[in-house]
Amino acid sequence: MNGFLKNLGIIIIVLAAIVLVLSHFLGWNNINAVQFGSLGAMIAGLVLYIWLNKKYE
């Protein structure tokens, strides 16, 4: 379980990047909520990754 928790931040970052790529190909370039939501998920994933790796180190 600790292996999954240590990688949870990276998984969130990758999912946010996939959403950004899909939104580009689907033509959602003008929808700021999708872009800012993905940015927020990337920042949250980075903070979560750092915090969980310090906690379970």
N, C-alpha and C positions, 0 to 999 in steps of 0.2 A: 504493500500500500504506500510505503514511503517513496518508492520509485515513481509512482503515478503522481503523488503530490509534488515531488520535486520538479516534475515536468509539466505541471498544470499551467504555469505561466507561459511556457513555450507553446503549448497547445492553443491557448487563447490568442497569442500573437499570430500564430499561423492561420487560425480561423478568421481573424480580422483581416489578414492579408488576402485570404481567399475571397472574402466578401468584397473587398476593394477591387480585386481583379474581375470578379463576376459583375459588379456594378458597372465597370467600364464596358464590358462586352454586352451587357443588357441595355446600355444607353442611359443609365441612371446618373449621368455625370453632373446634372444640375440639381440633384437632390442632396442638399447639405446635411440632412439628418443621417443619411447612410454614411457619408464621409466622416462626419464628426463622431458618429457612433463607433465607427471602426478605429478612429484615432483614439478615442477614449478606451476602447477595448485593448488596443496595443499598449497604451500607457499603463493601464491596470494590469495587464499581463506582465509587463516588465517589472513593475513594483512587486507584484505577487511572486514572480520568479526570484527576485533578489531576496525578498523576505522569507520565502519558504526554504531557500537554499541556506540561509543563515540559521534558520530555526532547526533544520534537520541535518546540519553538518556535523 
